[in-house]
Amino acid sequence: MRKKISFFQSVHFKIAMVFVLLLLISVEIIGAIFIRELEKNTLTTFKETMNVQVESLASNLSTELIAGDEEGDAVLKRTVNEFSKRDVYEVRVVDDKGIVRASSDANNQNIIGKKNDIAALNDFTEKRQEQKDSETKQRVYINVQQIRSPAGDAVIGGVYVKSDIESKYGEINNTTLLFFSASVIAMTISLAVALLVARTITKPIGEMQHQARRIAQGDYSGELEVHGQDELGQLAQTFNELSERVEEAQETLEAERHRLDSVLSHMTDGVVATDRRGKVIIINEKALLLLEKKHETSVGRSILDLLDIEEDYTLRELLEGKNEQLLTINHEGEEDETIIKADFAMIRRESGFISGLVCVLHDVTEQEKNERERREFVSNVSHELRTPLTSMRSYLEALSDGAWEDPEIAPRFINVSLVETDRMIRMINDLLNLSRMDSQRSPLQKELLNLNELVNFVLDRFEMMINKENQNYTIKREFTRRVIWVEADQDRLMQVLDNIMNNALKYSPDGGEITCTLLETHNNVILSVSDQGMGIPKKDVKRIFDRFFRVDKARSRAMGGSGLGLAISKEVINDHGGTIWAESEEGKGSTFYLSLPYEPIEEDDWE
């Protein structure tokens, strides 16, 4: 919450105080100079005037002082009394013998004719000084002047004048008081005027502050009133234009942000952005899903910790050129893992300053799996083809070395070579079939088939083969009584059934029972083949449909398997829109399931 500003803290008051203080300082400086000059000029003028007057007085008294008679004394008295009327406290005249001849002090006339008691006057030394009167305690100006003979060649006496200089100081004080009173009145009026002027300045500023606060809160509807055409008026007009621009920029920014959020939310790749310290500031849903993290625990966290690579890399190493990293995410409670490719790129400003890091996460589990399977596939093909070729080469070398002449060994060696050749041909045919299926160059030739009859036909063929070879296997049939018609490629479906039945016979013990079950659900028909063989380890059940995968490779090769039969079966069933899977328990046997799309056909549909 914004703290309320008191009047004495406001700009309004500060502007007024600045005006008043400037005026006060100016007045004080001007007043100090004025008073000082006034005092100096007043006192100097007073003293100079008194000095001139006293000198004139001394010159006028010389004749009467030389006369020494009663008439001369009367003239001295009258002259002294007339002179003392002009800001003069006392005038005293002394002859050359030190006798007081005249005094203007009416209260001290008894000193006339007596010896002078003013020391400064006895030696007739000219003296001009300002001092404080011992009785009145006020400042007086003392002026002692020699009285010379009319010829000017001898000192015949002296005159003592004590004038009132305190009144001049009073006049100066009165002027100073008047000046400061006027200053106080002027400052009071100036303060009121300054407050009014400041109000005209601060009111638009206050309105701008209020509008700025509304803009900060996202409200752009207000508009400032333009009070004039001065700078503040132009500022208010500019502020209104700025408000419109900010609103437009904010709307554009919001639109871009929503667009960015939408893009990030719908991206198939994860995106993580950090600040320049490596702290996560943006992370989209795909990245959270890939990393199995939550948004509230990811934002603000170091990207090194988020990706669990802090032990392998530093932030500087990522910034300096670590452009790609593969991450492995282990799922809790699951054997599968997710492989993520992390691409790093720096976020640079136009100035070149690195302001952060962006990381794009892409799930490459399937690509890595395919690449691994491709490498394994190439390795397995090479190995599977090399084994019969090596065997054939050995027998052919033996025949070349002379074994062909032996009537017993030569036919056996040739027969083995033919068997290995057939084995390679079957393997290559299987590979060609898989290749055609992968490239979709072998489309299905679907037709409406009676699945009951097709399965019975295949099982009858295997029973004949068992009887022919005197093998002790039992084939048990558990079919639904309903006739099941499906659209399928007969040859391909028979190929799948042959593969599964061959595996069941190969891995079932002598005397074992093979159970074939055919049933229907609402949308699917399910065929299962169960044996009582050695079973498949739980960890290998999911991989038995991979190409060239064998649970027991040595035993599978001994039984003539290439590792491609179940892979081909899976591709065929997938092409039919169905699924194939297996369930097994070691030592108890395995069950293979085929599920095909099924739509029941009533007899009326044939009419």
C-alpha positions as CSV (number, residue, x, y, z in Angstrom):
1,M,0.0,0.0,0.0
2,R,1.3,3.5,-0.9
3,K,2.2,5.6,2.1
4,K,0.4,8.9,2.3
5,I,2.7,12.0,1.9
6,S,2.3,14.7,4.5
7,F,1.9,18.4,3.4
8,F,5.4,19.2,4.7
9,Q,6.9,16.3,2.6
10,S,5.1,17.2,-0.5
11,V,6.6,18.9,-3.6
12,H,4.0,21.6,-3.2
13,F,5.4,22.7,0.1
14,K,9.0,22.2,-1.1
15,I,8.6,24.4,-4.1
16,A,7.0,27.2,-1.9
17,M,9.8,26.8,0.6
18,V,12.4,27.1,-2.2
19,F,10.9,30.3,-3.4
20,V,10.7,31.7,0.1
21,L,14.2,30.7,1.1
22,L,15.6,32.2,-2.1
23,L,13.7,35.4,-1.3
24,L,14.9,35.3,2.3
25,I,18.5,34.7,1.3
26,S,18.3,37.5,-1.3
27,V,16.7,39.9,1.2
28,E,19.2,39.1,3.9
29,I,22.2,39.6,1.7
30,I,20.7,42.8,0.3
31,G,19.7,44.0,3.8
32,A,23.1,43.2,5.3
33,I,24.8,45.2,2.6
34,F,22.3,48.0,2.8
35,I,22.4,48.3,6.6
36,R,26.2,48.1,6.6
37,E,26.5,50.9,4.0
38,L,23.8,52.9,5.7
39,E,25.6,52.7,9.0
40,K,28.9,53.5,7.4
41,N,27.6,56.5,5.4
42,T,25.5,57.9,8.3
43,L,28.3,57.8,10.9
44,T,30.9,59.0,8.5
45,T,28.7,61.9,7.4
46,F,27.9,62.7,11.0
47,K,31.5,62.7,12.1
48,E,32.7,64.7,9.1
49,T,30.0,67.2,9.6
50,M,30.8,67.5,13.3
51,N,34.5,67.9,12.5
52,V,33.9,70.7,10.1
53,Q,31.5,72.4,12.5
54,V,33.9,72.2,15.4
55,E,36.8,73.5,13.3
56,S,34.6,76.4,12.2
57,L,33.6,77.0,15.8
58,A,37.2,77.0,17.0
59,S,38.0,79.5,14.3
60,N,35.1,81.8,15.3
61,L,36.0,81.7,19.0
62,S,39.6,82.9,18.6
63,T,38.8,86.7,18.7
64,E,36.5,86.6,21.7
65,L,38.9,84.3,23.6
66,I,41.8,86.9,23.1
67,A,39.6,89.8,24.2
68,G,39.2,88.4,27.7
69,D,36.6,90.9,28.9
70,E,33.0,90.5,29.9
71,E,31.7,91.3,26.5
72,G,33.9,88.6,25.0
73,D,32.8,86.1,27.5
74,A,29.2,86.9,26.8
75,V,29.8,86.3,23.1
76,L,31.6,83.0,23.9
77,K,28.6,81.9,26.0
78,R,26.1,82.8,23.3
79,T,28.1,81.1,20.6
80,V,28.5,78.0,22.6
81,N,24.9,77.8,23.5
82,E,23.8,78.2,19.9
83,F,26.2,75.5,18.7
84,S,25.0,73.0,21.4
85,K,21.5,73.0,19.9
86,R,22.6,70.7,17.0
87,D,22.8,67.2,18.4
88,V,25.5,68.4,20.9
89,Y,25.4,67.5,24.6
90,E,28.2,69.8,25.7
91,V,30.5,72.5,24.4
92,R,33.3,73.7,26.6
93,V,35.9,76.5,25.8
94,V,39.2,76.7,27.7
95,D,41.9,79.4,27.4
96,D,45.6,78.7,27.2
97,K,45.8,78.8,31.1
98,G,43.4,75.9,31.4
99,I,40.5,78.0,32.7
100,V,37.0,77.2,31.5
101,R,35.7,80.4,29.7
102,A,32.4,79.0,28.5
103,S,30.2,75.9,28.8
104,S,26.9,74.9,27.2
105,D,26.0,72.6,30.1
106,A,23.3,74.6,32.0
107,N,23.5,72.3,35.0
108,N,27.2,72.8,35.4
109,Q,27.8,76.6,35.0
110,N,29.8,76.8,38.2
111,I,32.8,75.4,36.4
112,I,33.2,78.6,34.4
113,G,36.3,80.5,35.6
114,K,37.7,77.4,37.2
115,K,40.4,75.0,36.2
116,N,39.4,72.6,33.5
117,D,38.9,68.9,34.6
118,I,38.9,67.3,31.2
119,A,42.3,65.8,30.6
120,A,42.0,65.6,26.9
121,L,41.5,69.4,26.7
122,N,44.3,70.5,29.0
123,D,47.1,69.6,26.6
124,F,45.2,71.1,23.6
125,T,45.8,68.0,21.5
126,E,43.3,67.5,18.7
127,K,41.2,64.4,19.4
128,R,38.3,62.8,17.5
129,Q,36.9,59.6,18.9
130,E,33.7,57.7,19.6
131,Q,33.2,56.4,23.2
132,K,30.6,55.5,25.8
133,D,29.5,58.2,28.2
134,S,30.2,57.2,31.8
135,E,26.9,58.6,33.1
136,T,24.3,57.9,30.4
137,K,26.1,54.8,29.1
138,Q,25.3,55.9,25.6
139,R,27.7,56.4,22.7
140,V,29.0,59.9,22.2
141,Y,31.4,61.5,19.7
142,I,34.2,63.5,21.3
143,N,35.9,66.3,19.3
144,V,38.7,68.4,20.8
145,Q,40.0,71.2,18.6
146,Q,42.8,73.8,19.2
147,I,41.9,77.5,19.2
148,R,44.6,79.5,17.5
149,S,45.2,83.2,17.4
150,P,43.8,85.1,14.4
151,A,47.3,85.1,13.0
152,G,47.4,81.4,13.4
153,D,50.8,81.4,15.0
154,A,49.9,80.4,18.6
155,V,47.5,78.2,20.5
156,I,45.4,80.4,22.7
157,G,43.0,77.7,23.9
158,G,40.8,74.8,23.0
159,V,37.2,73.7,22.4
160,Y,35.6,70.4,23.6
161,V,32.5,69.1,21.9
162,K,30.6,66.0,23.0
163,S,27.9,65.2,20.4
164,D,25.1,62.7,20.3
165,I,26.1,59.9,18.0
166,E,23.7,57.4,19.7
167,S,20.8,59.0,17.9
168,K,22.4,58.1,14.6
169,Y,22.7,54.5,15.7
170,G,19.1,54.7,16.7
171,E,18.1,55.9,13.2
172,I,20.1,53.0,11.7
173,N,18.4,50.5,14.1
174,N,15.0,52.0,13.2
175,T,15.8,51.7,9.5
176,T,17.0,48.1,10.1
177,L,13.8,47.2,12.0
178,L,11.7,48.7,9.3
179,F,13.6,46.8,6.7
180,F,13.2,43.5,8.4
181,S,9.5,44.1,9.2
182,A,9.0,44.8,5.5
183,S,11.0,41.6,4.7
184,V,8.7,39.5,7.0
185,I,5.6,41.0,5.4
186,A,7.1,40.4,1.9
187,M,8.1,36.8,2.8
188,T,4.6,36.1,4.1
189,I,3.0,37.5,1.0
190,S,5.6,35.6,-1.1
191,L,4.9,32.4,0.7
192,A,1.2,32.7,0.0
193,V,2.0,33.6,-3.7
194,A,4.5,30.7,-3.8
195,L,2.0,28.2,-2.5
196,L,-0.5,29.3,-5.1
197,V,2.1,29.2,-7.9
198,A,3.4,25.8,-6.6
199,R,-0.2,24.6,-6.6
200,T,-0.5,25.4,-10.3
201,I,2.7,23.4,-10.9
202,T,2.0,20.5,-8.6
203,K,-1.7,20.0,-9.4
204,P,-0.9,18.7,-13.0
205,I,2.0,16.7,-11.5
206,G,-0.3,15.1,-9.0
207,E,-2.8,14.3,-11.8
208,M,0.1,12.7,-13.7
209,Q,1.1,10.7,-10.7
210,H,-2.5,9.4,-10.2
211,Q,-2.7,8.6,-13.9
212,A,0.7,6.8,-13.8
213,R,-0.5,4.7,-10.9
214,R,-3.6,3.7,-12.8
215,I,-1.5,2.8,-15.8
216,A,0.8,0.7,-13.5
217,Q,-2.4,-1.1,-12.4
218,G,-3.4,-1.7,-16.0
219,D,-6.1,0.9,-16.3
220,Y,-5.5,3.0,-19.4
221,S,-9.0,4.6,-19.6
222,G,-8.2,7.9,-17.9
223,E,-7.0,11.0,-19.7
224,L,-5.2,14.0,-18.2
225,E,-6.8,17.5,-18.4
226,V,-4.5,20.0,-20.2
227,H,-4.5,23.2,-18.1
228,G,-2.5,25.4,-20.4
229,Q,-0.1,25.6,-23.3
230,D,3.0,25.9,-21.1
231,E,5.5,23.1,-20.5
232,L,3.2,21.3,-18.0
233,G,0.4,21.5,-20.5
234,Q,2.6,20.0,-23.2
235,L,3.8,17.4,-20.7
236,A,0.2,16.4,-19.9
237,Q,-0.6,16.1,-23.6
238,T,2.5,14.0,-24.1
239,F,1.6,11.9,-21.1
240,N,-1.8,11.2,-22.7
241,E,-0.1,10.2,-25.9
242,L,2.3,8.0,-23.9
243,S,-0.7,6.4,-22.2
244,E,-2.2,5.5,-25.5
245,R,1.2,4.1,-26.8
246,V,1.7,2.1,-23.6
247,E,-1.8,0.7,-23.9
248,E,-1.1,-0.3,-27.5
249,A,2.3,-1.7,-26.6
250,Q,0.7,-3.6,-23.6
251,E,-2.0,-5.1,-25.9
252,T,0.6,-6.1,-28.4
253,L,2.8,-7.5,-25.6
254,E,-0.1,-9.4,-24.1
255,A,-1.0,-10.8,-27.6
256,E,2.6,-11.8,-28.1
257,R,2.7,-13.4,-24.7
258,H,-0.5,-15.3,-25.3
259,R,0.8,-16.4,-28.7
260,L,4.1,-17.4,-27.1
261,D,2.3,-19.3,-24.3
262,S,0.2,-21.0,-26.9
263,V,3.2,-21.9,-29.0
264,L,5.1,-23.2,-26.0
265,S,2.1,-25.2,-24.8
266,H,1.5,-26.9,-28.1
267,M,5.1,-27.5,-29.0
268,T,6.1,-31.2,-29.3
269,D,9.4,-30.3,-27.9
270,G,10.1,-29.1,-24.3
271,V,11.5,-25.6,-23.9
272,V,13.3,-24.3,-20.8
273,A,14.6,-20.6,-20.6
274,T,16.8,-19.2,-17.8
275,D,18.1,-15.9,-16.7
276,R,21.8,-15.0,-16.9
277,R,22.4,-16.8,-13.6
278,G,21.0,-20.1,-14.9
279,K,17.7,-19.9,-12.9
280,V,14.7,-21.3,-14.8
281,I,12.2,-18.5,-15.7
282,I,10.1,-20.3,-18.4
283,I,9.3,-24.0,-18.8
284,N,6.5,-25.4,-20.9
285,E,4.2,-28.4,-20.2
286,K,6.1,-30.7,-22.6
287,A,9.4,-30.1,-20.8
288,L,7.6,-30.8,-17.4
289,L,6.2,-34.0,-18.9
290,L,9.6,-35.1,-20.3
291,L,11.5,-34.3,-17.1
292,E,8.7,-35.6,-14.8
293,K,8.8,-32.3,-12.8
294,K,6.2,-29.9,-11.5
295,H,6.0,-26.2,-12.5
296,E,6.1,-24.8,-9.0
297,T,9.3,-26.7,-8.1
298,S,11.0,-26.0,-11.4
299,V,10.8,-22.2,-11.8
300,G,13.6,-20.5,-10.0
301,R,15.7,-23.7,-9.9
302,S,19.1,-24.0,-11.5
303,I,18.9,-25.6,-14.9
304,L,21.9,-27.7,-14.0
305,D,20.0,-29.1,-11.1
306,L,16.8,-29.4,-13.1
307,L,18.5,-31.5,-15.8
308,D,20.7,-33.3,-13.2
309,I,23.9,-32.4,-15.0
310,E,25.5,-30.3,-12.3
311,E,28.2,-32.9,-11.7
312,D,29.2,-33.0,-15.4
313,Y,28.9,-29.4,-16.5
314,T,29.0,-25.9,-15.3
315,L,26.9,-23.0,-16.5
316,R,29.9,-21.4,-18.1
317,E,30.6,-24.6,-20.1
318,L,27.0,-24.6,-21.4
319,L,27.3,-20.9,-22.4
320,E,30.7,-21.4,-24.0
321,G,29.6,-24.0,-26.5
322,K,28.0,-27.2,-25.1
323,N,25.3,-27.2,-27.7
324,E,23.9,-30.7,-27.3
325,Q,23.5,-33.2,-24.4
326,L,21.7,-36.6,-24.1
327,L,19.8,-37.1,-20.9
328,T,18.5,-40.4,-19.6
329,I,15.3,-40.2,-17.5
330,N,14.7,-43.3,-15.4
331,H,11.0,-43.8,-14.6
332,E,10.3,-44.8,-11.0
333,G,9.0,-48.3,-10.7
334,E,9.5,-49.0,-14.4
335,E,12.3,-50.7,-16.4
336,D,11.9,-48.4,-19.4
337,E,13.9,-45.2,-19.7
338,T,13.4,-42.0,-21.7
339,I,16.3,-40.6,-23.7
340,I,16.1,-36.8,-24.2
341,K,18.3,-34.7,-26.4
342,A,18.9,-31.2,-24.9
343,D,20.0,-28.5,-27.3
344,F,21.4,-25.3,-25.7
345,A,21.6,-21.8,-27.1
346,M,22.5,-18.5,-25.6
347,I,20.0,-15.6,-25.4
348,R,21.9,-12.4,-26.5
349,R,20.8,-8.8,-26.6
350,E,21.7,-6.5,-29.5
351,S,24.6,-5.2,-27.4
352,G,26.0,-8.7,-27.2
353,F,25.2,-9.1,-23.5
354,I,24.3,-12.7,-22.5
355,S,20.9,-12.4,-20.7
356,G,20.1,-16.1,-20.4
357,L,20.1,-19.6,-21.8
358,V,17.4,-21.5,-23.7
359,C,17.3,-25.3,-23.8
360,V,15.1,-27.3,-26.2
361,L,14.3,-30.9,-25.1
362,H,13.4,-33.5,-27.7
363,D,12.3,-37.0,-26.9
364,V,14.7,-39.2,-28.9
365,T,13.9,-42.5,-27.2
366,E,12.4,-44.0,-30.3
367,Q,15.2,-42.7,-32.5
368,E,17.8,-44.1,-30.2
369,K,15.9,-47.3,-29.9
370,N,15.7,-47.6,-33.7
371,E,19.3,-46.7,-34.1
372,R,20.3,-49.3,-31.5
373,E,18.0,-51.8,-33.2
374,R,19.5,-50.9,-36.6
375,R,23.0,-51.5,-35.3
376,E,22.0,-54.8,-33.7
377,F,20.1,-55.7,-36.9
378,V,23.2,-55.2,-39.0
379,S,25.3,-57.0,-36.5
380,N,22.8,-59.9,-36.3
381,V,22.4,-60.2,-40.1
382,S,26.2,-60.2,-40.5
383,H,26.6,-62.8,-37.9
384,E,23.7,-65.0,-39.1
385,L,25.0,-65.0,-42.7
386,R,28.6,-65.5,-41.7
387,T,27.8,-68.7,-39.7
388,P,26.4,-70.7,-42.7
389,L,28.9,-69.2,-45.0
390,T,31.8,-70.2,-42.7
391,S,30.3,-73.7,-42.5
392,M,29.9,-74.0,-46.3
393,R,33.4,-72.7,-46.8
394,S,34.8,-75.3,-44.5
395,Y,33.0,-78.2,-46.3
396,L,33.8,-76.8,-49.8
397,E,37.5,-76.5,-48.8
398,A,37.5,-80.1,-47.6
399,L,35.9,-81.2,-50.9
400,S,38.4,-79.1,-52.8
401,D,41.3,-80.8,-50.9
402,G,40.1,-84.2,-52.2
403,A,37.2,-85.2,-50.1
404,W,35.0,-85.2,-53.2
405,E,36.7,-88.4,-54.2
406,D,35.4,-90.2,-51.1
407,P,32.0,-91.7,-52.0
408,E,30.9,-91.6,-48.3
409,I,32.1,-88.2,-47.2
410,A,31.4,-86.2,-50.4
411,P,27.6,-86.6,-50.5
412,R,27.4,-85.7,-46.8
413,F,29.4,-82.6,-47.2
414,I,27.4,-81.5,-50.3
415,N,24.2,-82.1,-48.4
416,V,25.3,-80.0,-45.5
417,S,26.3,-77.2,-47.9
418,L,22.8,-77.4,-49.5
419,V,21.1,-77.2,-46.1
420,E,23.2,-74.1,-45.2
421,T,22.3,-72.6,-48.6
422,D,18.6,-73.2,-48.0
423,R,19.0,-71.7,-44.5
424,M,20.6,-68.5,-46.0
425,I,17.9,-68.4,-48.7
426,R,15.1,-68.6,-46.1
427,M,16.8,-65.9,-44.1
428,I,17.3,-63.6,-47.1
429,N,13.6,-64.2,-48.1
430,D,12.5,-63.2,-44.6
431,L,14.7,-60.1,-44.7
432,L,13.2,-59.2,-48.1
433,N,9.7,-59.7,-46.8
434,L,10.4,-57.4,-43.8
435,S,11.9,-54.9,-46.1
436,R,8.9,-54.9,-48.3
437,M,6.6,-54.6,-45.3
438,D,8.6,-51.7,-43.9
439,S,8.5,-49.8,-47.3
440,Q,4.9,-50.9,-47.8
441,R,5.7,-52.4,-51.2
442,S,3.9,-55.6,-50.4
443,P,0.2,-54.7,-49.9
444,L,-2.2,-57.1,-48.4
445,Q,-4.5,-59.1,-50.7
446,K,-7.5,-59.2,-48.5
447,E,-10.5,-61.5,-49.0
448,L,-13.3,-62.7,-46.9
449,L,-12.1,-65.9,-45.1
450,N,-13.8,-68.4,-42.9
451,L,-11.3,-68.3,-40.1
452,N,-12.5,-71.5,-38.5
453,E,-11.7,-73.5,-41.7
454,L,-8.3,-71.7,-42.2
455,V,-7.1,-72.5,-38.7
456,N,-8.4,-76.1,-39.0
457,F,-6.6,-76.4,-42.3
458,V,-3.3,-75.3,-40.8
459,L,-3.7,-77.5,-37.7
460,D,-4.6,-80.5,-39.9
461,R,-1.4,-80.0,-41.9
462,F,0.7,-79.9,-38.7
463,E,-1.0,-83.1,-37.4
464,M,-0.2,-84.9,-40.6
465,M,3.4,-83.7,-40.3
466,I,3.5,-85.0,-36.7
467,N,2.1,-88.4,-37.7
468,K,4.4,-88.6,-40.6
469,E,7.5,-88.0,-38.5
470,N,6.1,-90.2,-35.6
471,Q,6.3,-87.4,-33.1
472,N,4.4,-87.6,-29.9
473,Y,2.6,-84.2,-29.8
474,T,-1.1,-83.5,-29.2
475,I,-2.9,-80.6,-30.8
476,K,-6.1,-79.6,-28.8
477,R,-8.7,-77.4,-30.4
478,E,-11.1,-75.1,-28.5
479,F,-13.1,-73.2,-31.1
480,T,-16.3,-71.2,-30.8
481,R,-19.3,-72.8,-32.5
482,R,-20.0,-69.6,-34.3
483,V,-18.6,-69.4,-37.9
484,I,-16.1,-66.4,-38.0
485,W,-15.6,-64.5,-41.2
486,V,-12.8,-62.0,-41.4
487,E,-11.2,-59.9,-44.1
488,A,-7.6,-61.0,-44.3
489,D,-4.7,-62.0,-46.6
490,Q,-4.9,-65.8,-46.6
491,D,-1.2,-66.4,-47.4
492,R,0.1,-63.9,-44.9
493,L,-2.2,-65.2,-42.2
494,M,-1.1,-68.8,-42.8
495,Q,2.5,-67.6,-42.7
496,V,1.8,-66.2,-39.2
497,L,0.1,-69.4,-38.0
498,D,2.9,-71.5,-39.4
499,N,5.5,-69.5,-37.5
500,I,3.7,-69.7,-34.2
501,M,2.9,-73.4,-34.6
502,N,6.5,-74.2,-35.6
503,N,7.8,-72.4,-32.4
504,A,5.2,-74.3,-30.3
505,L,6.4,-77.6,-31.7
506,K,10.1,-76.7,-31.5
507,Y,10.1,-75.7,-27.8
508,S,7.5,-78.2,-26.5
509,P,8.8,-81.4,-24.9
510,D,8.1,-84.7,-26.5
511,G,4.6,-85.7,-25.6
512,G,3.5,-82.1,-24.9
513,E,0.1,-80.7,-25.6
514,I,-0.5,-77.7,-27.8
515,T,-3.8,-75.9,-27.3
516,C,-5.4,-73.7,-30.0
517,T,-8.3,-71.5,-28.9
518,L,-10.5,-69.4,-31.2
519,L,-13.1,-67.1,-29.7
520,E,-14.8,-63.8,-30.6
521,T,-15.5,-60.6,-28.7
522,H,-17.7,-57.7,-29.6
523,N,-15.1,-56.1,-32.0
524,N,-12.3,-58.6,-32.2
525,V,-11.5,-62.3,-32.9
526,I,-8.8,-63.8,-30.7
527,L,-6.7,-66.8,-31.6
528,S,-4.3,-68.2,-29.0
529,V,-1.7,-71.0,-29.2
530,S,-0.4,-72.4,-25.9
531,D,2.4,-74.9,-25.4
532,Q,4.0,-76.7,-22.5
533,G,7.6,-75.8,-23.3
534,M,10.4,-74.2,-21.4
535,G,8.8,-70.8,-21.3
536,I,10.3,-67.3,-21.8
537,P,12.0,-65.3,-19.0
538,K,9.8,-62.3,-17.9
539,K,12.5,-59.8,-18.9
540,D,12.6,-61.1,-22.5
541,V,8.8,-61.4,-23.2
542,K,8.6,-57.9,-24.6
543,R,11.5,-58.4,-26.9
544,I,10.7,-61.7,-28.6
545,F,9.0,-59.8,-31.5
546,D,12.2,-57.9,-32.2
547,R,14.2,-58.9,-35.2
548,F,16.9,-61.5,-34.7
549,F,16.1,-61.6,-30.9
550,R,16.6,-65.1,-29.4
551,V,16.1,-66.0,-25.8
552,D,18.7,-68.8,-26.1
553,K,20.7,-68.1,-29.2
554,A,22.7,-71.3,-29.3
555,R,19.7,-73.4,-28.8
556,S,17.6,-71.5,-31.4
557,R,20.3,-71.9,-34.0
558,A,20.5,-75.6,-33.3
559,M,16.8,-75.7,-34.0
560,G,17.2,-73.8,-37.2
561,G,15.6,-70.5,-36.2
562,S,16.7,-67.2,-37.8
563,G,15.1,-64.9,-35.3
564,L,12.8,-63.3,-37.9
565,G,9.7,-65.4,-37.7
566,L,8.0,-63.5,-34.9
567,A,9.1,-60.2,-36.3
568,I,7.4,-61.0,-39.6
569,S,4.3,-62.2,-37.8
570,K,4.1,-58.9,-35.8
571,E,4.4,-56.9,-39.0
572,V,1.7,-59.0,-40.8
573,I,-0.8,-58.7,-37.8
574,N,-0.1,-54.9,-37.6
575,D,-0.8,-54.5,-41.3
576,H,-4.2,-56.3,-40.6
577,G,-5.0,-53.7,-37.9
578,G,-4.6,-56.3,-35.1
579,T,-2.2,-57.0,-32.3
580,I,0.0,-59.9,-31.3
581,W,1.4,-60.5,-27.8
582,A,2.7,-63.3,-25.6
583,E,2.4,-64.5,-22.0
584,S,4.8,-66.9,-20.6
585,E,6.1,-68.5,-17.4
586,E,9.5,-70.2,-17.3
587,G,9.2,-74.0,-17.0
588,K,5.5,-74.0,-17.7
589,G,5.1,-72.9,-21.3
590,S,4.0,-69.9,-23.4
591,T,0.8,-68.6,-25.0
592,F,0.8,-66.4,-28.1
593,Y,-2.3,-64.3,-28.8
594,L,-3.5,-62.9,-32.1
595,S,-6.2,-60.3,-32.1
596,L,-7.9,-59.3,-35.5
597,P,-10.7,-56.7,-36.1
598,Y,-14.0,-58.5,-36.5
599,E,-17.5,-57.5,-37.5
600,P,-20.1,-60.3,-37.2
601,I,-21.8,-61.2,-40.4
602,E,-25.4,-62.5,-40.3
603,E,-26.7,-65.0,-42.8
604,D,-29.2,-62.4,-44.1
605,D,-26.2,-60.4,-45.3
606,W,-25.5,-63.0,-47.9
607,E,-29.0,-62.9,-49.3
